[in-house]
Amino acid sequence: MSELDTIMEENMVCATVHAQHAATATTIRAYLAAHRPDRILSFKISTPSADMGDWCERLLADAGVSIRRTSPMLIGGTASGQVWSKLLVEQGELMDRHSIQLSPARPGNAS
């Protein structure tokens, strides 16, 4: 990775970490694009209810995301950028309709 790539990646992380975003938000797409597809990324996923958390947990697991349920309405998820990108392309609109919010987490802070 070039020095410029590293700077761009760090700036994108600073701009989006710990802020909630819709699954189809351009900020999330830009965040994913700023990272190598094989880079492991973590997100905090907020759901509007415990039942929706159960549904979202199954959706994430089916997509290949490693999950940790930290509360009834909060899930920590970890996967490669490629897995996240595919998930959000295929399921982002559905996640938005169900008010699922994503918040990028710094490595080691996904819970």
N, C-alpha and C positions, 0 to 999 in steps of 0.2 A: 504494500500500500504506500502510495506517495505521501509526502508531507502535507500536500494540499488536501488529499483525500482524508487524512487524519483530522485536519483542522475542520473541514466541512462536516465530518461525522460528529466531532465534539460540539460544534455549534448547533447542529440539528438536535442533538441530545439535550443540550441546555435549553433550547426553545420549546421542547415538548415534554420533557420528563415531569412527572407528577401533575400534569394537567389532564383533565378528562377530554376525550375526543370521541366523536361518533365513528363507527366502524368504516364509514365511507368518506371520512374527512380527508381533505387534501393534505392536512398536516401529518396524518398517519401514513399516507402514501409516500410523502416526501421523506418522512423519518425512515421508512423501510428502504426507500431508494438510496438513502445516504449510507446504508450499511451493505456489506457484502452479503450475498444470498445465503452463504453458509455460516454467517455469524449468528451465534445464539443470542436471542433477545428475550427479555421478560416484560410482561405487561401485567398490570392490575386490571381486572375486569369487574366492573360494577354492574349489578343487575337491580331492577326495581323491586323484586320480591324474591323470597326464598324459592318459590316454585320456578320462577324464571331462572334462578341460579342453577337449579337442578337441570333444566333444559339446556342452558348454556354450557354446563359442565360436560354433558354428553356430546354436544356439538364440538367442543374443543377437543375432547378425547378422540372422537372419530376422525378429526383432522390431523391428529398426531401431536397435539400439544400436551406437554407434561403439565399436570394441574395440581394445585394445592388449594383446597377450600379453606380460606382463612376466617370466614364468617358466612352466615346464610346468604348474604348478598354480595360477597366479595371473593373473587377467585384470583389466585396468582397463576399465571401461565408462562411456560418457557418453551421455546421452539426456535428453529432456525428462521432467519428472515424469509427464506423461500416458503416455508410452511405457513408463516403468518400472511405473506402476500397472497398465496393461493387461497387460504381461508377467507380473507377479506374480499377478494375478487368474487369468489363463489357464494359467500354467505353474508357479505357486508350489508346489503340492503335489508335482508331478513333480520340481522342483528340490530340495525337502526330502527326497524319497525317495532322491535321489542324493547327499545330504549336501553340497549347494552352500550356501555361506555368503556373505552380503553384508555389506560394511562401508562405510557412507557415508564419502565423502572430501570434505574441504574443496576448493573450487575450486582447480585447479592442483596437487592432490596425489593424483590418481587412479592414478598409476603406482606 
